[in-house]
Amino acid sequence: MPMKPYSYHWPFTRAYAGTLDLYGLGAVPLADAQDRLLVGLPHYWDGGAGAYYSYVGSGDKFYDDNAWTGFNLLRANRLTGDSGVLERAKAVFKFIDAGWDSARNHPAPGGVFWVQATWNRDRNTVSNAPSAELGLRLYQSTTRTITDQKTYLTPATNMLQLGRPLPALGRQQRHDGRALLGPHQPQRRYREDPVELQPGHDDRSRRAALPDL
């Protein structure tokens, strides 16, 4: 099978996150971060859907990959002050929220699908935990009106309340989401899973670090 000339969206998001880390540390110039944001990332964008393709200009759209790109956009907004990327992050969350399974006849109804495609109908922590955190962080960026609550807080809370088995990554993001909820903490409707945090992942230290992406 011939190699594709460009990266898929998911590894691109990780490279972009690394570039933002390096820029935040002063190790690379702003031009490097701007290059990935303004030159690379738009090639994956589907303006009609308000989301990113899995490959350059085509492919299925994965809700979890879009959530992680949403984190990158929020970080870029905080680091550069570019308001346009904040609006793009809001569009991404709107796409993700539309991926919520509303069919009540499905087993364990609810949840955001993993991918916008008919070949896979999984609704798992991989797609719901990061999406919930993205919605909560977007809510933090607003003036927190009733509309903002309906647009970000309510769907993010619904995503956070899912009671599916949690891998280590999903556990930490659900803890992050609870910390972000603060006084908006809902009454739990899921079974509390035993959580074993890895060394260095103390929840109290994570709470203190939450404002920074």
Phi and psi in degrees as a GROMACS rama.xvg file:
@    title "Ramachandran Plot"
@    xaxis  label "Phi"
@    yaxis  label "Psi"
@TYPE xy
-67.3394  145.608  PRO-2
-71.5962  142.684  MET-3
-76.6809  147.279  LYS-4
-74.9241  -17.3166  PRO-5
-126.984  162.419  TYR-6
-74.2162  150.015  SER-7
-70.5945  164.403  TYR-8
-60.4702  -43.1192  HIS-9
-60.4819  -54.0701  TRP-10
-63.082  -28.6671  PRO-11
-64.1761  -38.9569  PHE-12
-62.3131  -36.4908  THR-13
-70.4025  -38.9084  ARG-14
-65.4277  -38.7464  ALA-15
-66.5007  -41.0141  TYR-16
-60.9795  -41.6598  ALA-17
-63.6569  -38.3922  GLY-18
-64.2466  -40.4373  THR-19
-64.9167  -37.9436  LEU-20
-60.0164  -47.1457  ASP-21
-65.6988  -38.4918  LEU-22
-65.6872  -41.3367  TYR-23
-62.1944  -28.3664  GLY-24
-88.0328  -3.91734  LEU-25
79.6422  16.3819  GLY-26
-88.7323  -20.4466  ALA-27
-133.785  154.457  VAL-28
-74.7802  162.634  PRO-29
-57.0447  -32.5089  LEU-30
-57.7138  -33.757  ALA-31
-66.7997  -44.5665  ASP-32
-66.3055  -40.5971  ALA-33
-66.2904  -32.4391  GLN-34
-63.5308  -44.9403  ASP-35
-68.2478  -36.1071  ARG-36
-74.2431  -46.3966  LEU-37
-95.4754  -22.9869  LEU-38
-107.919  -48.6084  VAL-39
-78.8744  -54.4963  GLY-40
-60.2428  -38.8901  LEU-41
-59.2488  -20.8848  PRO-42
-68.1329  -18.4395  HIS-43
-95.8046  -7.50641  TYR-44
-78.5019  134.767  TRP-45
-111.742  98.7801  ASP-46
-62.1885  -32.006  GLY-47
-67.3051  -34.5135  GLY-48
-92.8432  -18.7969  ALA-49
69.6505  39.4359  GLY-50
-155.956  174.709  ALA-51
-105.927  133.895  TYR-52
-66.6506  163.132  TYR-53
-78.7092  -15.6084  SER-54
-141.182  171.337  TYR-55
-60.7533  111.351  VAL-56
74.1359  1.06353  GLY-57
-163.528  175.336  SER-58
103.076  163.725  GLY-59
-64.9559  157.739  ASP-60
-107.025  121.604  LYS-61
-95.8871  126.921  PHE-62
-65.4892  -37.9171  TYR-63
-68.5882  -40.8008  ASP-64
-62.1751  -38.76  ASP-65
-67.1042  -35.1003  ASN-66
-63.4341  -43.9687  ALA-67
-65.2204  -35.5127  TRP-68
-65.9399  -34.7944  THR-69
-58.8535  -40.1529  GLY-70
-59.8559  -44.1394  PHE-71
-60.4389  -40.2204  ASN-72
-65.8146  -40.3588  LEU-73
-64.7018  -40.0412  LEU-74
-64.6721  -42.1313  ARG-75
-62.5144  -37.9048  ALA-76
-62.6266  -42.462  ASN-77
-71.0983  -35.1341  ARG-78
-79.4923  -33.1455  LEU-79
-112.877  -17.2606  THR-80
77.4381  10.6367  GLY-81
-74.4002  109.671  ASP-82
-71.7395  -22.5157  SER-83
-64.1183  -35.7406  GLY-84
-72.5828  -27.3623  VAL-85
-65.6145  -41.6016  LEU-86
-64.8318  -35.7778  GLU-87
-66.4603  -39.0691  ARG-88
-62.8408  -37.9077  ALA-89
-64.6724  -39.3681  LYS-90
-64.0174  -39.4522  ALA-91
-62.6976  -43.1142  VAL-92
-66.4375  -34.7359  PHE-93
-61.5098  -41.7343  LYS-94
-61.5466  -44.7815  PHE-95
-63.3193  -44.0535  ILE-96
-61.2849  -33.6353  ASP-97
-69.9477  -14.7954  ALA-98
-87.0257  10.2972  GLY-99
-71.8892  133.832  TRP-100
-78.9306  111.106  ASP-101
-103.584  6.28662  SER-102
-78.8631  112.126  ALA-103
-73.322  -14.7535  ARG-104
-87.6656  -1.47634  ASN-105
-77.2573  149.775  HIS-106
-60.4388  133.417  PRO-107
47.5667  63.7981  ALA-108
-61.5083  157.666  PRO-109
100.341  168.548  GLY-110
101.237  153.721  GLY-111
-87.1362  133.851  VAL-112
-65.5498  160.179  PHE-113
-74.8251  -39.7201  TRP-114
-143.297  149.511  VAL-115
-86.5025  81.9166  GLN-116
-163.469  156.669  ALA-117
-84.8548  -15.541  THR-118
-79.3541  -9.58044  TRP-119
-148.737  126.875  ASN-120
-120.653  28.8062  ARG-121
-65.1819  143.125  ASP-122
-129.312  102.381  ARG-123
-133.777  178.196  ASN-124
-64.6447  -32.267  THR-125
-56.3197  -36.7701  VAL-126
-93.3089  -29.503  SER-127
-86.0926  -38.1262  ASN-128
-65.1055  -50.8793  ALA-129
-66.8785  -33.1119  PRO-130
-65.5059  -39.868  SER-131
-62.1072  -45.3389  ALA-132
-64.9908  -38.6549  GLU-133
-60.5907  -45.5344  LEU-134
-61.5153  -40.4244  GLY-135
-68.0613  -38.2301  LEU-136
-68.7468  -35.9029  ARG-137
-65.7931  -39.2921  LEU-138
-60.8881  -38.2342  TYR-139
-61.7644  -27.9053  GLN-140
-82.4858  -5.71762  SER-141
-97.8278  179.694  THR-142
-86.879  2.08672  THR-143
62.8704  49.0127  ARG-144
-80.3004  177.082  THR-145
-59.9975  -40.4344  ILE-146
-62.9981  -41.4535  THR-147
-62.5834  -38.3661  ASP-148
-62.6149  -44.7435  GLN-149
-68.527  -34.267  LYS-150
-79.0245  -36.741  THR-151
-121.107  -51.9359  TYR-152
-66.2815  -48.4226  LEU-153
-63.394  -51.8857  THR-154
-64.8083  -35.5538  PRO-155
-64.8014  -39.175  ALA-156
-64.3919  -40.6861  THR-157
-61.5281  -42.5167  ASN-158
-64.0485  -36.7871  MET-159
-71.8702  -24.8772  LEU-160
-83.2956  -3.56293  GLN-161
-62.7003  140.813  LEU-162
-108.043  40.2126  GLY-163
-87.4273  159.387  ARG-164
-55.3352  137.253  PRO-165
-111.395  120.135  LEU-166
-69.6661  171.724  PRO-167
-56.1658  -43.3343  ALA-168
-63.0612  -44.0704  LEU-169
-65.5135  -36.0279  GLY-170
-59.6682  -47.7065  ARG-171
-65.0178  -38.3986  GLN-172
-69.3461  -33.2312  GLN-173
-68.3768  -37.5361  ARG-174
-63.0792  -42.5382  HIS-175
-59.7518  -42.5493  ASP-176
-63.4002  -41.0341  GLY-177
-62.4621  -40.5016  ARG-178
-65.1084  -37.7638  ALA-179
-67.7574  -33.338  LEU-180
-63.2798  -38.7115  LEU-181
54.3367  -121.437  GLY-182
-69.8976  -10.1129  PRO-183
-90.5958  11.7554  HIS-184
-55.2968  122.389  GLN-185
-83.1032  165.049  PRO-186
-70.1891  130.083  GLN-187
-68.9622  137.277  ARG-188
-118.15  16.4543  ARG-189
-126.93  163.172  TYR-190
-74.5219  132.037  ARG-191
-73.0459  122.587  GLU-192
-85.4975  142.896  ASP-193
-64.4423  133.927  PRO-194
-116.747  127.531  VAL-195
-116.186  98.3303  GLU-196
-74.8797  141.783  LEU-197
-75.5667  156.708  GLN-198
-53.3335  133.392  PRO-199
90.9313  -4.36904  GLY-200
-109.808  35.375  HIS-201
-58.8801  130.419  ASP-202
-63.2711  -34.3779  ASP-203
-65.5628  -40.4697  ARG-204
-69.0286  -34.067  SER-205
-65.4997  -40.0095  ARG-206
-59.3655  -42.8909  ARG-207
-65.0322  -27.3307  ALA-208
-95.2658  -2.42468  ALA-209
-56.931  -37.9085  LEU-210
-60.1693  -20.188  PRO-211
-100.059  130.986  ASP-212
